[in-house]
Amino acid sequence: MTKQEFVAEVARRAQLTNRDAGKAVEAFLDTVTDTLRNGGEVTFTGFGKFSTQRRAARTGVNPRNPGEKVHIPAARVPKFSAGSGLKSAVKQ
C-alpha cells in the first residue's frame, strides 16, 4: 500500500475528504518523526511501539570487494515493536 492509497483508505473509513485525511496522516508522521528525533517513544497499546535503538560501531565487508573490510560507524536507528493485538490480527 502506498502513502496515497493509505490516505484514501483513511479518508473513506473516517468519512473525510482526501485533503483532510492527507493532513491527518502528515501530522501523524511528523509527530512520530519529531518524537523519535528527540529520543522519545510513541506507544499505541495493542498496536505497537515506535522507538529508537543504538547500533554499535562494527566492521563490515564491502559487497563489491569482499576482501575489503570497512568501518561502519555507530548510529541511532528507528525501531518498531509490534503489539499483541497487531500480532494476533496478522496471524489470523
Backbone torsions as a table, in degrees:
resi	resn	phi	psi	omega
1	MET	NA	129.6	177.5
2	THR	-85.5	170.6	179.4
3	LYS	-61.4	-41.8	179.9
4	GLN	-65.5	-38.7	176.4
5	GLU	-65.9	-38.3	177.7
6	PHE	-63.4	-45.9	178.8
7	VAL	-60.0	-43.8	179.7
8	ALA	-62.6	-39.3	179.4
9	GLU	-69.4	-40.2	175.6
10	VAL	-61.8	-42.8	178.9
11	ALA	-60.5	-43.9	-179.0
12	ARG	-65.3	-47.6	-176.6
13	ARG	-69.9	-34.7	-178.3
14	ALA	-94.8	1.8	-178.4
15	GLN	53.8	51.4	177.2
16	LEU	-115.2	166.1	171.3
17	THR	-75.2	159.1	177.6
18	ASN	-60.5	-34.4	179.9
19	ARG	-64.7	-47.1	-179.9
20	ASP	-66.6	-40.3	177.8
21	ALA	-64.7	-38.6	177.6
22	GLY	-62.1	-41.6	177.7
23	LYS	-64.3	-39.7	179.8
24	ALA	-65.9	-43.3	179.4
25	VAL	-64.7	-44.4	178.2
26	GLU	-60.9	-42.5	179.0
27	ALA	-62.8	-41.3	177.7
28	PHE	-61.3	-50.0	-178.5
29	LEU	-63.6	-41.4	178.4
30	ASP	-63.7	-40.5	-179.6
31	THR	-65.4	-45.0	178.7
32	VAL	-63.3	-45.1	-179.6
33	THR	-60.7	-47.3	-179.5
34	ASP	-63.8	-40.4	179.7
35	THR	-64.0	-44.2	179.1
36	LEU	-68.0	-38.1	178.6
37	ARG	-60.2	-35.0	-179.1
38	ASN	-88.6	7.9	175.5
39	GLY	88.5	8.1	-179.1
40	GLY	-90.0	-175.4	178.3
41	GLU	-128.9	151.2	174.8
42	VAL	-122.3	119.1	-176.4
43	THR	-119.6	130.2	173.1
44	PHE	-118.1	107.6	-176.5
45	THR	-55.5	127.9	-179.7
46	GLY	87.5	-22.9	-179.8
47	PHE	-98.6	-56.0	179.2
48	GLY	161.9	-175.8	-177.0
49	LYS	-133.5	129.9	173.1
50	PHE	-97.4	129.6	179.7
51	SER	-149.9	-179.1	174.5
52	THR	-117.2	155.8	-179.4
53	GLN	-136.6	144.7	178.9
54	ARG	-87.9	123.6	176.4
55	ARG	-103.6	122.9	-176.6
56	ALA	-69.9	156.4	174.6
57	ALA	-65.8	147.6	-178.4
58	ARG	-155.1	169.3	177.3
59	THR	-102.0	130.9	179.4
60	GLY	-120.1	-175.8	-179.9
61	VAL	-119.2	134.2	176.3
62	ASN	-69.6	119.0	-177.2
63	PRO	-65.7	-24.8	178.8
64	ARG	-79.8	-24.5	179.5
65	ASN	-139.9	85.8	-173.5
66	PRO	-56.8	-18.4	178.4
67	GLY	-80.8	-12.4	-177.3
68	GLU	-93.8	127.0	177.1
69	LYS	-92.4	141.3	178.3
70	VAL	-128.1	149.0	177.1
71	HIS	-89.4	126.8	176.0
72	ILE	-106.8	116.6	-175.8
73	PRO	-70.3	161.7	175.6
74	ALA	-63.9	151.0	-178.4
75	ALA	-152.6	157.5	172.4
76	ARG	-103.0	124.2	-174.3
77	VAL	-123.4	151.2	176.9
78	PRO	-74.1	152.3	-179.1
79	LYS	-141.8	142.9	174.1
80	PHE	-125.2	128.3	175.9
81	SER	-113.4	119.2	-178.8
82	ALA	-70.0	141.7	177.4
83	GLY	-86.4	170.9	-175.5
84	SER	-63.9	-36.6	179.2
85	GLY	-63.9	-43.3	178.9
86	LEU	-68.0	-42.5	178.8
87	LYS	-59.4	-46.1	-178.1
88	SER	-69.8	-32.9	177.7
89	ALA	-67.0	-37.9	-179.1
90	VAL	-73.2	-33.9	-179.3
91	LYS	-65.4	-32.4	-175.8
92	GLN	-72.6	NA	NA
